[in-house]
Amino acid sequence: MKGALFENMMVAEFFKQMHHTYQNQSPWFWRDNHGDEVDLLLDQGITLDIFEIKASETIMTENFKGMEKFESISTIPISSKGLVNAGSLNQKRSYGKVISWRDFPDFS
């Protein structure tokens, strides 16, 4: 249940920050019939920013699996991929960015 609560908290925080900063984002999520998913997709007009949210501090390659699957079938270019996690460090990885929950969302 920890994972679902953490994901819900991050999405709620995103909506709260979006409202308070007058951002006009169009957020949604994606899941296929095989269980692959992306927790948050942001329509940037001609591109998408996509995020996976994990309650763990341990970063594993399979955490990026849903984003990789979505990117392989999407007809819209992906401009940014991020893994929001419970850790405290931000990193750049070959699969995408690792973002600490403390720094998500950052509208500045």
KELUMLO-594398 format. One record per residue: residue number from 1; residue in one letter; chain; y negated, z, x of N, C-alpha, C in turn. Coordinates in steps of 0.05 Angstrom, whole numbers, plus 5000, padded with zeros to 4 digits. Layout:
N
@num = NUM&residu = A&chaine = A&n.y = Y&n.z = Z&n.x = X&ca.y = Y&ca.z = Z&ca.x = X&c.y = Y&c.z = Z&c.x = X
...
END
This chain:
108
@num = 1&residu = M&chaine = A&n.y = 5024&n.z = 5000&n.x = 5016&ca.y = 5000&ca.z = 5000&ca.x = 5000&c.y = 4975&c.z = 5000&c.x = 5017
@num = 2&residu = K&chaine = A&n.y = 4977&n.z = 5010&n.x = 5042&ca.y = 4954&ca.z = 5011&ca.x = 5060&c.y = 4942&c.z = 4983&c.x = 5064
@num = 3&residu = G&chaine = A&n.y = 4959&n.z = 4963&n.x = 5068&ca.y = 4949&ca.z = 4936&ca.x = 5072&c.y = 4933&c.z = 4925&c.x = 5048
@num = 4&residu = A&chaine = A&n.y = 4943&n.z = 4930&n.x = 5024&ca.y = 4929&ca.z = 4920&ca.x = 5001&c.y = 4902&c.z = 4934&c.x = 4997
@num = 5&residu = L&chaine = A&n.y = 4902&n.z = 4960&n.x = 5002&ca.y = 4877&ca.z = 4976&ca.x = 4999&c.y = 4856&c.z = 4967&c.x = 5020
@num = 6&residu = F&chaine = A&n.y = 4866&n.z = 4962&n.x = 5045&ca.y = 4847&ca.z = 4954&ca.x = 5066&c.y = 4836&c.z = 4926&c.x = 5060
@num = 7&residu = E&chaine = A&n.y = 4853&n.z = 4908&n.x = 5051&ca.y = 4844&ca.z = 4881&ca.x = 5043&c.y = 4823&c.z = 4883&c.x = 5021
@num = 8&residu = N&chaine = A&n.y = 4829&n.z = 4898&n.x = 5001&ca.y = 4811&ca.z = 4901&ca.x = 4978&c.y = 4784&c.z = 4913&c.x = 4987
@num = 9&residu = M&chaine = A&n.y = 4785&n.z = 4933&n.x = 5005&ca.y = 4760&ca.z = 4945&ca.x = 5016&c.y = 4743&c.z = 4924&c.x = 5031
@num = 10&residu = M&chaine = A&n.y = 4756&n.z = 4907&n.x = 5047&ca.y = 4741&ca.z = 4887&ca.x = 5062&c.y = 4729&c.z = 4866&c.x = 5044
@num = 11&residu = V&chaine = A&n.y = 4744&n.z = 4857&n.x = 5024&ca.y = 4733&ca.z = 4837&ca.x = 5006&c.y = 4711&c.z = 4849&c.x = 4989
@num = 12&residu = A&chaine = A&n.y = 4714&n.z = 4874&n.x = 4981&ca.y = 4692&ca.z = 4887&ca.x = 4965&c.y = 4667&c.z = 4891&c.x = 4983
@num = 13&residu = E&chaine = A&n.y = 4671&n.z = 4898&n.x = 5008&ca.y = 4648&ca.z = 4900&ca.x = 5026&c.y = 4635&c.z = 4873&c.x = 5031
@num = 14&residu = F&chaine = A&n.y = 4651&n.z = 4852&n.x = 5032&ca.y = 4639&ca.z = 4825&ca.x = 5035&c.y = 4621&c.z = 4819&c.x = 5011
@num = 15&residu = F&chaine = A&n.y = 4632&n.z = 4824&n.x = 4987&ca.y = 4616&ca.z = 4818&ca.x = 4963&c.y = 4591&c.z = 4835&c.x = 4961
@num = 16&residu = K&chaine = A&n.y = 4593&n.z = 4860&n.x = 4969&ca.y = 4570&ca.z = 4878&ca.x = 4969&c.y = 4548&c.z = 4868&c.x = 4989
@num = 17&residu = Q&chaine = A&n.y = 4556&n.z = 4862&n.x = 5013&ca.y = 4537&ca.z = 4851&ca.x = 5033&c.y = 4525&c.z = 4825&c.x = 5024
@num = 18&residu = M&chaine = A&n.y = 4542&n.z = 4808&n.x = 5013&ca.y = 4532&ca.z = 4782&ca.x = 5003&c.y = 4511&c.z = 4786&c.x = 4982
@num = 19&residu = H&chaine = A&n.y = 4515&n.z = 4804&n.x = 4963&ca.y = 4496&ca.z = 4810&ca.x = 4942&c.y = 4470&c.z = 4821&c.x = 4954
@num = 20&residu = H&chaine = A&n.y = 4472&n.z = 4840&n.x = 4972&ca.y = 4448&ca.z = 4853&ca.x = 4982&c.y = 4431&c.z = 4836&c.x = 5001
@num = 21&residu = T&chaine = A&n.y = 4443&n.z = 4815&n.x = 5012&ca.y = 4429&ca.z = 4797&ca.x = 5030&c.y = 4422&c.z = 4771&c.x = 5018
@num = 22&residu = Y&chaine = A&n.y = 4427&n.z = 4769&n.x = 4992&ca.y = 4421&ca.z = 4745&ca.x = 4976&c.y = 4434&c.z = 4720&c.x = 4987
@num = 23&residu = Q&chaine = A&n.y = 4458&n.z = 4723&n.x = 4997&ca.y = 4474&ca.z = 4700&ca.x = 5006&c.y = 4488&c.z = 4687&c.x = 4982
@num = 24&residu = N&chaine = A&n.y = 4488&n.z = 4661&n.x = 4982&ca.y = 4500&ca.z = 4646&ca.x = 4961&c.y = 4526&c.z = 4633&c.x = 4971
@num = 25&residu = Q&chaine = A&n.y = 4546&n.z = 4650&n.x = 4976&ca.y = 4572&ca.z = 4640&ca.x = 4985&c.y = 4589&c.z = 4634&c.x = 4961
@num = 26&residu = S&chaine = A&n.y = 4610&n.z = 4619&n.x = 4966&ca.y = 4629&ca.z = 4613&ca.x = 4945&c.y = 4657&c.z = 4622&c.x = 4955
@num = 27&residu = P&chaine = A&n.y = 4663&n.z = 4648&n.x = 4954&ca.y = 4689&ca.z = 4657&ca.x = 4964&c.y = 4712&c.z = 4653&c.x = 4946
@num = 28&residu = W&chaine = A&n.y = 4736&n.z = 4648&n.x = 4958&ca.y = 4760&ca.z = 4646&ca.x = 4943&c.y = 4784&c.z = 4652&c.x = 4961
@num = 29&residu = F&chaine = A&n.y = 4808&n.z = 4651&n.x = 4951&ca.y = 4832&ca.z = 4655&ca.x = 4968&c.y = 4852&c.z = 4633&c.x = 4963
@num = 30&residu = W&chaine = A&n.y = 4872&n.z = 4632&n.x = 4980&ca.y = 4893&ca.z = 4611&ca.x = 4977&c.y = 4920&c.z = 4623&c.x = 4982
@num = 31&residu = R&chaine = A&n.y = 4940&n.z = 4615&n.x = 4966&ca.y = 4968&ca.z = 4623&ca.x = 4970&c.y = 4985&c.z = 4600&c.x = 4960
@num = 32&residu = D&chaine = A&n.y = 5006&n.z = 4594&n.x = 4976&ca.y = 5024&ca.z = 4573&ca.x = 4967&c.y = 5050&c.z = 4585&c.x = 4957
@num = 33&residu = N&chaine = A&n.y = 5069&n.z = 4569&n.x = 4948&ca.y = 5093&ca.z = 4579&ca.x = 4935&c.y = 5113&c.z = 4589&c.x = 4956
@num = 34&residu = H&chaine = A&n.y = 5107&n.z = 4588&n.x = 4982&ca.y = 5124&ca.z = 4598&ca.x = 5003&c.y = 5114&c.z = 4625&c.x = 5013
@num = 35&residu = G&chaine = A&n.y = 5092&n.z = 4635&n.x = 5002&ca.y = 5081&ca.z = 4661&ca.x = 5010&c.y = 5060&c.z = 4659&c.x = 5032
@num = 36&residu = D&chaine = A&n.y = 5054&n.z = 4635&n.x = 5041&ca.y = 5032&ca.z = 4632&ca.x = 5061&c.y = 5006&c.z = 4636&c.x = 5046
@num = 37&residu = E&chaine = A&n.y = 4987&n.z = 4650&n.x = 5059&ca.y = 4962&ca.z = 4656&ca.x = 5046&c.y = 4939&c.z = 4659&c.x = 5066
@num = 38&residu = V&chaine = A&n.y = 4915&n.z = 4656&n.x = 5054&ca.y = 4890&ca.z = 4661&ca.x = 5068&c.y = 4875&c.z = 4680&c.x = 5050
@num = 39&residu = D&chaine = A&n.y = 4866&n.z = 4703&n.x = 5060&ca.y = 4854&ca.z = 4723&ca.x = 5043&c.y = 4826&c.z = 4717&c.x = 5034
@num = 40&residu = L&chaine = A&n.y = 4811&n.z = 4702&n.x = 5050&ca.y = 4783&ca.z = 4697&ca.x = 5043&c.y = 4775&c.z = 4670&c.x = 5054
@num = 41&residu = L&chaine = A&n.y = 4767&n.z = 4652&n.x = 5036&ca.y = 4757&ca.z = 4625&ca.x = 5044&c.y = 4728&c.z = 4623&c.x = 5035
@num = 42&residu = L&chaine = A&n.y = 4710&n.z = 4614&n.x = 5053&ca.y = 4682&ca.z = 4612&ca.x = 5047&c.y = 4674&c.z = 4583&c.x = 5048
@num = 43&residu = D&chaine = A&n.y = 4664&n.z = 4573&n.x = 5027&ca.y = 4655&ca.z = 4545&ca.x = 5025&c.y = 4627&c.z = 4543&c.x = 5038
@num = 44&residu = Q&chaine = A&n.y = 4625&n.z = 4529&n.x = 5060&ca.y = 4600&ca.z = 4526&ca.x = 5074&c.y = 4588&c.z = 4498&c.x = 5068
@num = 45&residu = G&chaine = A&n.y = 4596&n.z = 4486&n.x = 5047&ca.y = 4585&ca.z = 4459&ca.x = 5040&c.y = 4605&c.z = 4438&c.x = 5048
@num = 46&residu = I&chaine = A&n.y = 4605&n.z = 4430&n.x = 5073&ca.y = 4623&ca.z = 4409&ca.x = 5082&c.y = 4646&c.z = 4420&c.x = 5099
@num = 47&residu = T&chaine = A&n.y = 4645&n.z = 4446&n.x = 5105&ca.y = 4667&ca.z = 4459&ca.x = 5120&c.y = 4674&c.z = 4485&c.x = 5107
@num = 48&residu = L&chaine = A&n.y = 4695&n.z = 4498&n.x = 5117&ca.y = 4705&ca.z = 4524&ca.x = 5107&c.y = 4706&c.z = 4543&c.x = 5130
@num = 49&residu = D&chaine = A&n.y = 4700&n.z = 4569&n.x = 5125&ca.y = 4707&ca.z = 4591&ca.x = 5142&c.y = 4730&c.z = 4605&c.x = 5129
@num = 50&residu = I&chaine = A&n.y = 4751&n.z = 4611&n.x = 5144&ca.y = 4774&ca.z = 4624&ca.x = 5132&c.y = 4780&c.z = 4650&c.x = 5147
@num = 51&residu = F&chaine = A&n.y = 4790&n.z = 4670&n.x = 5132&ca.y = 4795&ca.z = 4697&ca.x = 5143&c.y = 4822&c.z = 4708&c.x = 5133
@num = 52&residu = E&chaine = A&n.y = 4836&n.z = 4720&n.x = 5150&ca.y = 4860&ca.z = 4736&ca.x = 5143&c.y = 4852&c.z = 4765&c.x = 5148
@num = 53&residu = I&chaine = A&n.y = 4861&n.z = 4783&n.x = 5131&ca.y = 4854&ca.z = 4812&ca.x = 5133&c.y = 4880&c.z = 4828&c.x = 5137
@num = 54&residu = K&chaine = A&n.y = 4881&n.z = 4844&n.x = 5158&ca.y = 4905&ca.z = 4860&ca.x = 5164&c.y = 4896&c.z = 4888&c.x = 5170
@num = 55&residu = A&chaine = A&n.y = 4911&n.z = 4908&n.x = 5159&ca.y = 4905&ca.z = 4936&ca.x = 5163&c.y = 4914&c.z = 4946&c.x = 5191
@num = 56&residu = S&chaine = A&n.y = 4928&n.z = 4930&n.x = 5205&ca.y = 4939&ca.z = 4938&ca.x = 5231&c.y = 4918&c.z = 4934&c.x = 5253
@num = 57&residu = E&chaine = A&n.y = 4921&n.z = 4950&n.x = 5275&ca.y = 4905&ca.z = 4945&ca.x = 5299&c.y = 4919&c.z = 4927&c.x = 5318
@num = 58&residu = T&chaine = A&n.y = 4944&n.z = 4923&n.x = 5314&ca.y = 4960&ca.z = 4905&ca.x = 5332&c.y = 4957&c.z = 4877&c.x = 5323
@num = 59&residu = I&chaine = A&n.y = 4950&n.z = 4860&n.x = 5341&ca.y = 4946&ca.z = 4831&ca.x = 5335&c.y = 4970&c.z = 4816&c.x = 5344
@num = 60&residu = M&chaine = A&n.y = 4982&n.z = 4802&n.x = 5326&ca.y = 5006&ca.z = 4785&ca.x = 5332&c.y = 5000&c.z = 4756&c.x = 5324
@num = 61&residu = T&chaine = A&n.y = 5012&n.z = 4738&n.x = 5338&ca.y = 5008&ca.z = 4710&ca.x = 5332&c.y = 5014&c.z = 4703&c.x = 5303
@num = 62&residu = E&chaine = A&n.y = 5034&n.z = 4715&n.x = 5291&ca.y = 5041&ca.z = 4709&ca.x = 5263&c.y = 5020&c.z = 4717&c.x = 5243
@num = 63&residu = N&chaine = A&n.y = 5001&n.z = 4734&n.x = 5252&ca.y = 4978&ca.z = 4741&ca.x = 5234&c.y = 4961&c.z = 4717&c.x = 5228
@num = 64&residu = F&chaine = A&n.y = 4962&n.z = 4697&n.x = 5245&ca.y = 4946&ca.z = 4672&ca.x = 5241&c.y = 4961&c.z = 4650&c.x = 5226
@num = 65&residu = K&chaine = A&n.y = 4987&n.z = 4656&n.x = 5219&ca.y = 5004&ca.z = 4636&ca.x = 5208&c.y = 4993&c.z = 4623&c.x = 5182
@num = 66&residu = G&chaine = A&n.y = 4983&n.z = 4639&n.x = 5164&ca.y = 4972&ca.z = 4629&ca.x = 5139&c.y = 4948&c.z = 4611&c.x = 5143
@num = 67&residu = M&chaine = A&n.y = 4931&n.z = 4619&n.x = 5162&ca.y = 4908&ca.z = 4602&ca.x = 5168&c.y = 4915&c.z = 4576&c.x = 5181
@num = 68&residu = E&chaine = A&n.y = 4935&n.z = 4577&n.x = 5199&ca.y = 4945&ca.z = 4552&ca.x = 5211&c.y = 4957&c.z = 4533&c.x = 5190
@num = 69&residu = K&chaine = A&n.y = 4973&n.z = 4544&n.x = 5172&ca.y = 4985&ca.z = 4528&ca.x = 5151&c.y = 4963&c.z = 4516&c.x = 5133
@num = 70&residu = F&chaine = A&n.y = 4944&n.z = 4532&n.x = 5125&ca.y = 4922&ca.z = 4521&ca.x = 5108&c.y = 4907&c.z = 4499&c.x = 5123
@num = 71&residu = E&chaine = A&n.y = 4900&n.z = 4504&n.x = 5148&ca.y = 4886&ca.z = 4484&ca.x = 5163&c.y = 4901&c.z = 4458&c.x = 5166
@num = 72&residu = S&chaine = A&n.y = 4928&n.z = 4459&n.x = 5167&ca.y = 4944&ca.z = 4435&ca.x = 5170&c.y = 4944&c.z = 4418&c.x = 5145
@num = 73&residu = I&chaine = A&n.y = 4939&n.z = 4430&n.x = 5122&ca.y = 4940&ca.z = 4415&ca.x = 5096&c.y = 4913&c.z = 4411&c.x = 5084
@num = 74&residu = S&chaine = A&n.y = 4893&n.z = 4424&n.x = 5094&ca.y = 4866&ca.z = 4423&ca.x = 5082&c.y = 4853&c.z = 4395&c.x = 5088
@num = 75&residu = T&chaine = A&n.y = 4840&n.z = 4385&n.x = 5067&ca.y = 4824&ca.z = 4360&ca.x = 5071&c.y = 4796&c.z = 4367&c.x = 5079
@num = 76&residu = I&chaine = A&n.y = 4789&n.z = 4392&n.x = 5078&ca.y = 4762&ca.z = 4401&ca.x = 5086&c.y = 4764&c.z = 4413&c.x = 5114
@num = 77&residu = P&chaine = A&n.y = 4746&n.z = 4405&n.x = 5133&ca.y = 4748&ca.z = 4415&ca.x = 5160&c.y = 4743&c.z = 4446&c.x = 5160
@num = 78&residu = I&chaine = A&n.y = 4757&n.z = 4459&n.x = 5178&ca.y = 4754&ca.z = 4488&ca.x = 5182&c.y = 4734&c.z = 4493&c.x = 5205
@num = 79&residu = S&chaine = A&n.y = 4712&n.z = 4506&n.x = 5200&ca.y = 4693&ca.z = 4511&ca.x = 5221&c.y = 4698&c.z = 4537&c.x = 5236
@num = 80&residu = S&chaine = A&n.y = 4711&n.z = 4556&n.x = 5223&ca.y = 4715&ca.z = 4582&ca.x = 5235&c.y = 4740&c.z = 4596&c.x = 5223
@num = 81&residu = K&chaine = A&n.y = 4756&n.z = 4608&n.x = 5241&ca.y = 4780&ca.z = 4623&ca.x = 5232&c.y = 4777&c.z = 4652&c.x = 5244
@num = 82&residu = G&chaine = A&n.y = 4781&n.z = 4672&n.x = 5227&ca.y = 4779&ca.z = 4699&ca.x = 5236&c.y = 4800&c.z = 4717&c.x = 5224
@num = 83&residu = L&chaine = A&n.y = 4809&n.z = 4735&n.x = 5241&ca.y = 4828&ca.z = 4756&ca.x = 5233&c.y = 4814&c.z = 4782&c.x = 5233
@num = 84&residu = V&chaine = A&n.y = 4808&n.z = 4793&n.x = 5210&ca.y = 4795&ca.z = 4819&ca.x = 5207&c.y = 4817&c.z = 4840&c.x = 5208
@num = 85&residu = N&chaine = A&n.y = 4814&n.z = 4860&n.x = 5226&ca.y = 4834&ca.z = 4880&ca.x = 5229&c.y = 4822&c.z = 4908&c.x = 5231
@num = 86&residu = A&chaine = A&n.y = 4839&n.z = 4928&n.x = 5232&ca.y = 4831&ca.z = 4956&ca.x = 5233&c.y = 4823&c.z = 4965&c.x = 5261
@num = 87&residu = G&chaine = A&n.y = 4824&n.z = 4948&n.x = 5280&ca.y = 4817&ca.z = 4955&ca.x = 5307&c.y = 4787&c.z = 4957&c.x = 5311
@num = 88&residu = S&chaine = A&n.y = 4779&n.z = 4963&n.x = 5336&ca.y = 4751&ca.z = 4966&ca.x = 5342&c.y = 4740&c.z = 4945&c.x = 5361
@num = 89&residu = L&chaine = A&n.y = 4757&n.z = 4926&n.x = 5369&ca.y = 4748&ca.z = 4906&ca.x = 5388&c.y = 4747&c.z = 4878&c.x = 5375
@num = 90&residu = N&chaine = A&n.y = 4727&n.z = 4862&n.x = 5384&ca.y = 4726&ca.z = 4834&ca.x = 5376&c.y = 4736&c.z = 4817&c.x = 5399
@num = 91&residu = Q&chaine = A&n.y = 4750&n.z = 4797&n.x = 5393&ca.y = 4762&ca.z = 4780&ca.x = 5414&c.y = 4762&c.z = 4751&c.x = 5405
@num = 92&residu = K&chaine = A&n.y = 4762&n.z = 4733&n.x = 5424&ca.y = 4766&ca.z = 4704&ca.x = 5418&c.y = 4795&c.z = 4698&c.x = 5428
@num = 93&residu = R&chaine = A&n.y = 4810&n.z = 4686&n.x = 5410&ca.y = 4837&ca.z = 4678&ca.x = 5417&c.y = 4840&c.z = 4648&c.x = 5412
@num = 94&residu = S&chaine = A&n.y = 4861&n.z = 4636&n.x = 5422&ca.y = 4865&ca.z = 4607&ca.x = 5418&c.y = 4868&c.z = 4600&c.x = 5389
@num = 95&residu = Y&chaine = A&n.y = 4878&n.z = 4619&n.x = 5373&ca.y = 4883&ca.z = 4614&ca.x = 5344&c.y = 4858&c.z = 4619&c.x = 5327
@num = 96&residu = G&chaine = A&n.y = 4839&n.z = 4634&n.x = 5338&ca.y = 4815&ca.z = 4641&ca.x = 5323&c.y = 4803&c.z = 4667&c.x = 5333
@num = 97&residu = K&chaine = A&n.y = 4783&n.z = 4677&n.x = 5319&ca.y = 4770&ca.z = 4702&ca.x = 5327&c.y = 4785&c.z = 4726&c.x = 5315
@num = 98&residu = V&chaine = A&n.y = 4784&n.z = 4748&n.x = 5330&ca.y = 4794&ca.z = 4774&ca.x = 5320&c.y = 4769&c.z = 4790&c.x = 5316
@num = 99&residu = I&chaine = A&n.y = 4766&n.z = 4800&n.x = 5291&ca.y = 4741&ca.z = 4814&ca.x = 5283&c.y = 4747&c.z = 4842&c.x = 5275
@num = 100&residu = S&chaine = A&n.y = 4734&n.z = 4862&n.x = 5287&ca.y = 4737&ca.z = 4889&ca.x = 5278&c.y = 4726&c.z = 4893&c.x = 5250
@num = 101&residu = W&chaine = A&n.y = 4739&n.z = 4910&n.x = 5235&ca.y = 4730&ca.z = 4915&ca.x = 5207&c.y = 4701&c.z = 4925&c.x = 5207
@num = 102&residu = R&chaine = A&n.y = 4693&n.z = 4938&n.x = 5229&ca.y = 4666&ca.z = 4949&ca.x = 5231&c.y = 4645&c.z = 4927&c.x = 5232
@num = 103&residu = D&chaine = A&n.y = 4653&n.z = 4903&n.x = 5241&ca.y = 4634&ca.z = 4881&ca.x = 5245&c.y = 4637&c.z = 4860&c.x = 5223
@num = 104&residu = F&chaine = A&n.y = 4651&n.z = 4866&n.x = 5202&ca.y = 4656&ca.z = 4846&ca.x = 5181&c.y = 4645&c.z = 4857&c.x = 5155
@num = 105&residu = P&chaine = A&n.y = 4630&n.z = 4843&n.x = 5139&ca.y = 4618&ca.z = 4817&ca.x = 5147&c.y = 4592&c.z = 4821&c.x = 5161
@num = 106&residu = D&chaine = A&n.y = 4585&n.z = 4803&n.x = 5178&ca.y = 4560&ca.z = 4804&ca.x = 5193&c.y = 4543&c.z = 4780&c.x = 5184
@num = 107&residu = F&chaine = A&n.y = 4523&n.z = 4785&n.x = 5167&ca.y = 4506&ca.z = 4763&ca.x = 5157&c.y = 4481&c.z = 4759&c.x = 5174
@num = 108&residu = S&chaine = A&n.y = 4479&n.z = 4774&n.x = 5195&ca.y = 4454&ca.z = 4772&ca.x = 5211&c.y = 4453&c.z = 4748&c.x = 5228
END
